[in-house]
Structures are given as C-alpha cells and as structure tokens.
Amino acid sequence: MKKNVIWWIGVKNDKYAHKYGGWDWVDISRKTWEYWCTKNDVLFVPFEKPIEEDLSRFRINWQKAIFVFDEMERRGIDYDQICQIDCTHMIKWDAPNFFELTDHKLTAVRDTDNLNWIYKSIVGYKDFFDGFEFDKQKYVSSSPMIFNEQHKEVFKSFKKLYYDNVDTFVELQDKIVGKGTEQTPLNYWLQVNNVEMNLTLPFVYKLTHIHRKDMFGHNWQLNEDKTPLFIKHAYNWVFTGIPKDQRTHIMKQVWNLVKHNYDENFVLNKIENKGKNKSTTSRKFKEDILRIFGEGYKDKTILELGCHQGNTTRVYSECFKKVIAVERDVVNYEKTKENCSDVNNVEFINSDVYDMNFKIPDVDVVHIDAGHTFEEVVFDIDRLSKQLNNPTFIFDDYGHEGRTVRDAINSKLSDGTIKLVTHIGEDKGFVAANNKTFIGREGVIVNV
Ligand SMILES: C[S@@+](CC[C@H](N)C(=O)[O-])C[C@H]1O[C@@H](n2cnc3c(N)ncnc32)[C@H](O)[C@@H]1O
C-alpha cells in the first residue's frame, strides 16, 4: 500500500565534524522524525550515504533533490507523498500530520527570513535561467517540501539540468552568487515548468531563526509557564541561522527539555486527552499537573472526585504518594482500574460522592470533577473547605461557557472561600472532542 514518506537528509561528513561541533545533532533530529513517522504511519527513509562521492561538485543539498525519485525506485518504496526534510529540523512529538494539508500539490513554506539573501540569490541565477521573470512572492524553502509522483518528471529533468551544467552551477554557487546551493535553482525550475504550488502551510511547520524571533524565551509576564515559546507554538523547529558550531550544543539542550515526550512509555503518551475524549482533561492540563505537582508532593495524598476512566488519575499517580479515585459509573470505574494497572498507589472507590454513606477521606489536594451543576460544585467546595485542613483544589471545565462549573468557582472566589493560585491547561479557543470551544483557560488551582 502506498505510504507517505519522510525523505530525511542526514549525511555526516567527517571532514566537517569540527565546523558543526560534532554530529550529535543529526541523531537528535533523526530520533524526533522516527518517532513522528511511527506515530503517523509515515515511512522514514533516511538519505545518509551520498550517491556521488565528490561532495564539492555534488553537494548533499543537490543530491537530495536530484536523486530522490531514483532512490524511491531503487529502494522499492511504494510512495504516495514525499516530504524532503533536512536534519537541522526537529519535529514536535504531537505535530499534526501535515501530509493531510497539501491537497496533493507541491507544498512548501515561503522563505522570508533573510530577504536580502533571497533577493541576491534570485538575481544571481537570473542569467542562467535566460532572464526568466521569477515571481519572488513564491520563493520557497526546499525543506520541508512535499511532492508526489506527479512531480517525478520535473525532479528528473532538474537532475538532467544539473548533470548538463555541473561546472557552471558549482562556479555560480561557490564563486559568483555564493547564496545557497540547490534551493534557488530548484525554485526557478519549478516556476519555469509551471508547477502548481500550495503555499498555505503555516510557518509553524518551519520555524527558523528561533533566536531572532525571540522564541527561545517564555512568556515572562505570565510567570506560570516557562515552556519556551517555540516549543509551545511551533511544530517543526529548525536550527539554522545560529553559529554552526553551536548547533550540537543548542539542539542537545532542546532535546533534554523534550525527550520524555518521544518515549512511548512516557505516561502522557499512553493516556487519552480532551482533543480525543471530551470527558477528560487536555494534554496541556496534564503537562501542567506534572510541572506543578511533579516535585514536592511525594508525601501527599490527592482525592479525585469523578475520575471517569483514570486518564488524569494516572498522571496524579506520578506526582503523589497516594491517589484516591472515586467514580460512580461502574464501566468507567473498571476502565480506571485498567488504565492505572501499572502503578500501585491508586485506591479505587466505586461510589456516588453525594451519597450519605460516602465519607471524605483526609487528603491534601482534591480534583473536584464529579457533579457539574452550579449547586454541586458549590456544595463540593463548601464541604471540602470545612472538612479538610488547608486543602488545595484543582478544577477543569473552567473554560466552558454555558456550564456552571465556571460560575460556581467564580462565586466562591468572589466570596473569599477559595483563592486563585494559577490557571492551568489549554487556553481560550481550544476545541474539545465534542466541538465545544473554550472561552477561557481550561482549569484553575485554588487554595482555601
Ligand atoms: C468529567 S468526568 C471526570 C474526568 C476525569 N477527572 C479526568 O480528568 O479524566 C466526570 C466523571 O464524574 C463521574 N460522576 C458524575 N457524578 C458523580 C457522582 N455523583 N459520584 C461519583 N462520580 C460521579 C462521571 O461518571 C464521570 O465519569
């Protein structure tokens, strides 16, 4: 069956190892793409061994473009779409499957990072292409670039163009224009051959010059989340535009920040989130729980009133000494036991939390998530505030309009029963699995 392919370019040339501060960064890129490919049922096809050995006449960037279709044939790959990816790119673990955004056209991201460089490069190759009037608005980056069988001929003729003119290209590239390798000639070739392009892929699928966009930092005004902005807001992080010998150093730091997300055994990769299951919390909510309660709560107990199928329960079990998970519905109760079967610090209670026989256990933190009417939430806040000693409460569903959880929490904040500690989870605009859009942050943590 035809599959989408990541044509990943990761040739390590010992001669240049020093210039790049070693080649460890190439392996980091590879790990992210292999993970993403497995997750999205995409074939990972690495290009690691040059086909032409003379790398000054056949730079790797040229080889990736002129040999891509030959290699698919030689390796017997039954491809649908092919995405060309340089190893300076790291893909975010949960990046959407961008092959679904192409309309089966040649798809690429407009390159607008260094307009002076692009302008000079376009002008530099103009004579070679017989004065062709190049449309600068359509200048694209050659990685990521997504194409398919319809584009085989144009790539093969690009190969012929190169072989027919290797010496001229090498001279233009190394001595005269000095702006890039195959990217500008490929841009010309696509336009000369009238290839229809889809240029709608958002720039988050190629975030370059991260430092210049100030995206290595975090939102210091919102001091509650120190996740760097590029990790929060972009899907494909590209480590170019920085000194080459710093690349290993920087990509290693990034990898250390995010590597747990690329582990199938990491708790957040095994459970369901709000994007898929409307009854649980979002992945962001769970990430915030791990960040806030990950340290310092190992001697504490949390009570979860209404644990549904145990998706957030499983995250609490990572942070707390003990989790007491209460659920009325027997099917959900059984599912919670199954989802938490790999840990032994969860106590499961199948009960109605508003039943007279249900006794509130002595705990430090409560996730209040059983009844969702105004009265039920107010009742929970009041009884737990009275019965427990300085508890902390966690709420989700605070982002929903038309539900009374938000109103109940706000009324108890206003009358001083509880005090806001921080907001958590997804922000206004997030769409849950039931197609409801948040009107504010998903959750809150409060103290009494
Ligand atoms: C929104 S879901 C909870 C989601 C869960 N806390 C999570 O983060 O994945 C609410 C759950 O509360 C349960 N529930 C509702 N009323 C209840 C009650 N009176 N006693 C116990 N459980 C209740 C429902 O069956 C449902 O599974």
The ligand as an SDF file (V2000), in Angstrom:
LIG
                    3D

 27 29  0  0  0  0  0  0  0  0999 V2000
  -15.6450   14.9650   33.5320 C   0  0  0  0  0  0  0  0  0  0  0  0
  -15.5750   13.3430   34.0480 S   0  0  0  0  0  0  0  0  0  0  0  0
  -14.1190   13.2970   35.0180 C   0  0  0  0  0  0  0  0  0  0  0  0
  -12.8530   13.3340   34.2360 C   0  0  0  0  0  0  0  0  0  0  0  0
  -11.6160   12.9600   34.9990 C   0  0  0  0  0  0  0  0  0  0  0  0
  -11.4700   13.6950   36.2190 N   0  0  0  0  0  0  0  0  0  0  0  0
  -10.3890   13.1940   34.1350 C   0  0  0  0  0  0  0  0  0  0  0  0
   -9.7200   14.1750   34.3400 O   0  0  0  0  0  0  0  0  0  0  0  0
  -10.1460   12.3720   33.2210 O   0  0  0  0  0  0  0  0  0  0  0  0
  -16.7850   13.2790   35.3130 C   0  0  0  0  0  0  0  0  0  0  0  0
  -16.9300   11.8870   35.9050 C   0  0  0  0  0  0  0  0  0  0  0  0
  -17.6080   12.0310   37.1360 O   0  0  0  0  0  0  0  0  0  0  0  0
  -18.4780   10.9350   37.3010 C   0  0  0  0  0  0  0  0  0  0  0  0
  -19.5470   11.3520   38.2340 N   0  0  0  0  0  0  0  0  0  0  0  0
  -20.5830   12.2000   37.9940 C   0  0  0  0  0  0  0  0  0  0  0  0
  -21.3180   12.3530   39.1070 N   0  0  0  0  0  0  0  0  0  0  0  0
  -20.7450   11.5690   40.0570 C   0  0  0  0  0  0  0  0  0  0  0  0
  -21.0590   11.3000   41.4060 C   0  0  0  0  0  0  0  0  0  0  0  0
  -22.1230   11.8410   41.9620 N   0  0  0  0  0  0  0  0  0  0  0  0
  -20.2510   10.4710   42.0860 N   0  0  0  0  0  0  0  0  0  0  0  0
  -19.1660    9.9060   41.5040 C   0  0  0  0  0  0  0  0  0  0  0  0
  -18.8460   10.1100   40.2090 N   0  0  0  0  0  0  0  0  0  0  0  0
  -19.6050   10.9470   39.5040 C   0  0  0  0  0  0  0  0  0  0  0  0
  -18.9890   10.6710   35.8950 C   0  0  0  0  0  0  0  0  0  0  0  0
  -19.4480    9.3400   35.7710 O   0  0  0  0  0  0  0  0  0  0  0  0
  -17.7690   10.9600   35.0500 C   0  0  0  0  0  0  0  0  0  0  0  0
  -17.0530    9.8000   34.7730 O   0  0  0  0  0  0  0  0  0  0  0  0
  1  2  1  0
  2  3  1  0
  2 10  1  0
  3  4  1  0
  4  5  1  0
  5  6  1  0
  5  7  1  0
  7  8  2  0
  7  9  1  0
 10 11  1  0
 11 12  1  0
 11 26  1  0
 12 13  1  0
 13 14  1  0
 13 24  1  0
 14 15  1  0
 14 23  1  0
 15 16  2  0
 16 17  1  0
 17 18  1  0
 17 23  2  0
 18 19  1  0
 18 20  2  0
 20 21  1  0
 21 22  2  0
 22 23  1  0
 24 25  1  0
 24 26  1  0
 26 27  1  0
M  CHG  2   2   1   9  -1
M  END
$$$$
